[in-house]
């Protein structure tokens, strides 16, 4: 595979992870009777009380299962400003 092909593949994988994270979050919020209106990839999820640490772990594990990628907790500061965008960047994408 060419370098351009590898880059496109990584971008597509990143898009898949972001899409799955959003889908899982929306589904979990809906089941709890919480609206996902106004929540996007940059929303500080824990700070706003949208999810707690257990729900975050559950979301990460579900996305790992769905996409076959591994979440690397060393690639994100889970103590501050946890967003879907930052969570997505913490998923490893094999070369």
Secondary structure, 3 states (H helix, E strand, C coil): CCHHHHHHHHHHHHHHHHHHHHHHHHHHHHHCCCCCCCCCCCCCCCCCCCCCHHHHHHHHHHHHHHHCCEECHHHCCCCCCCCHHHHHHCEECCC
